[in-house]
């Protein structure tokens, strides 16, 4: 049996192959291309064996650069193990000499696999990979919108600090249209009051009118904002609002694609006894809607990968760190955050919703707060409990039942 470690890079990988005794039998650079990988396989064929079953590969999940090589090798019949960089970093400490080179890293990965410290990896199914891609893109766009909104608020702080008092949310449709049409306090101060009232009524569908127009104009006339370079800030404000609207339309398109991907996944899995309009059992959990369900499914893959909820919690990085040595036992343990950040974010957002809409988890959250726990700590506890619930319902294909008295298994009780 032979073990091939691959240090992944953007343009050129480094490969090291060891035999069962740990002796190096091949070491070579491999360009990240079809020609480069074919050259590697030809070298393995000539110097080791033409049988793919005799050579197992191991590589780090470095960004997205490993995906093409992984796909190429598995299509050729090779078994590939993909490890978390945290795991390989820890393995590096086993060696006396503290050195880090591409060749050394490839050797460590091969040796790690030779010592049976890795597990074979399989790519997610196409529907799951589609959900993962769409969900991550959506989160990235949501973050962009949040950043743009902060910039808008920063501009208003300078030229019209009183404006946020005029609306419950600066970014509701009426407010946006107002800022795009009258971007400076001076324009709002000088516009005819009846025209302003008519504008507000039109864009708010009659909910706002003369009273709100007087309030806005009063603030504009007495604003404490700066009066220099206002035209430049006004232009930036308009452009930022246009960007926000554009990206939000893209987010809507992504959410439509997510809906279609969830329907496709449901058709493949053929779920039983789900409520109408529900594509997956975890959607029945209060706090988990279609978008968060898609993100959780996309990052989890198959729930059967996790033998227990405890392992699932650890995969999400929601488990607590443990610090013990001799007679010392740490009491200020923190969330490890060593798992999938995307899954952790989705479950965390679901936990925020669940502490409002799920009576049991709301009571659990309030109990933690009554113990003096910080909001974040209490929410983290809800997130862990929610992860247990997700694992249980998904594993058993059981719809959420508020009257079901759920409790973690003995193996997971201390999670």
MOGIWO-V690502 format. One record per backbone hydrogen bond with DSSP energy under -0.5 kcal/mol. NH is the residue of the N-H (numbers start at 1). CO is the residue of the C=O. If there is no record, write none. Layout:
NH&CO, NH&CO
This chain:
2&54, 3&18, 4&56, 5&3, 5&16, 6&58, 7&14, 8&6, 13&30, 14&7, 15&28, 16&5, 17&26, 18&3, 19&23, 20&1, 22&19, 25&17, 26&17, 28&15, 30&13, 32&11, 33&31, 37&33, 38&34, 39&35, 40&36, 41&37, 42&38, 43&39, 44&40, 45&41, 46&42, 47&43, 48&44, 49&44, 52&50, 54&51, 55&52, 56&2, 57&79, 58&4, 59&81, 60&6, 61&83, 62&60, 63&61, 65&62, 66&62, 67&64, 69&65, 70&66, 71&67, 72&68, 73&69, 74&70, 75&71, 76&72, 77&74, 78&73, 79&55, 81&57, 82&119, 83&59, 87&84, 88&84, 89&85, 90&86, 91&87, 92&88, 93&89, 93&90, 94&91, 95&92, 99&97, 105&101, 106&102, 107&103, 108&104, 109&105, 110&106, 111&107, 112&108, 113&109, 114&110, 115&111, 116&113, 117&112, 121&80, 129&125, 130&126, 131&127, 132&128, 133&129, 134&130, 135&131, 136&132, 137&133, 138&134, 139&135, 140&136, 141&137, 142&138, 143&139, 144&140, 145&141, 146&142, 147&143, 148&144, 149&145, 150&146, 151&147, 152&148, 153&149, 154&150, 155&151, 156&152, 157&153, 158&154, 158&155, 159&155, 160&156, 163&160, 165&162, 166&163, 167&164, 172&169, 176&172, 177&173, 178&174, 179&175, 180&176, 181&177, 182&178, 188&184, 189&185, 190&186, 191&187, 196&192, 197&193, 198&194, 199&195, 200&196, 201&197, 202&198, 203&199, 204&200, 205&202, 206&201, 207&204, 213&209, 214&210, 215&211, 216&212, 217&213, 218&214, 219&215, 220&216, 221&217, 222&218, 223&220, 226&158, 233&229, 234&230, 235&231, 236&232, 237&233, 238&234, 239&235, 240&236, 241&237, 242&238, 243&239, 244&240, 245&241, 246&242, 247&243, 248&244, 249&245, 250&246, 251&247, 252&248, 253&249, 254&250, 255&251, 256&252, 257&253, 258&254, 259&255, 260&256, 261&257, 262&258, 263&259, 264&260, 265&261, 266&262, 267&263, 268&264, 269&265, 270&266, 271&266, 278&275, 283&280, 284&281, 285&282, 288&285, 289&287, 293&289, 294&290, 295&291, 296&292, 297&293, 298&294, 299&295, 300&296, 301&297, 302&300, 305&302, 306&303, 307&305, 312&308, 313&309, 314&310, 315&311, 316&312, 317&314, 318&313, 319&313, 321&334, 324&322, 325&328, 328&325, 330&323, 333&331, 336&319, 337&317, 340&315, 341&339, 344&340, 345&341, 346&342, 347&343, 348&344, 349&345, 350&346, 351&347, 352&348, 353&349, 354&350, 355&351, 356&353, 357&353, 358&354, 359&357, 362&358, 363&359, 364&360, 365&361, 366&362, 367&363, 368&364, 369&365, 370&366, 371&367, 372&369, 373&368, 378&374, 379&375, 380&376, 381&377, 382&378, 383&379, 384&380, 385&381, 386&382, 387&383, 388&384, 389&385, 390&386, 391&387, 392&388, 393&389, 394&390, 395&391, 396&392, 397&393, 398&393, 404&401, 406&404, 412&409, 413&409, 413&410, 415&412
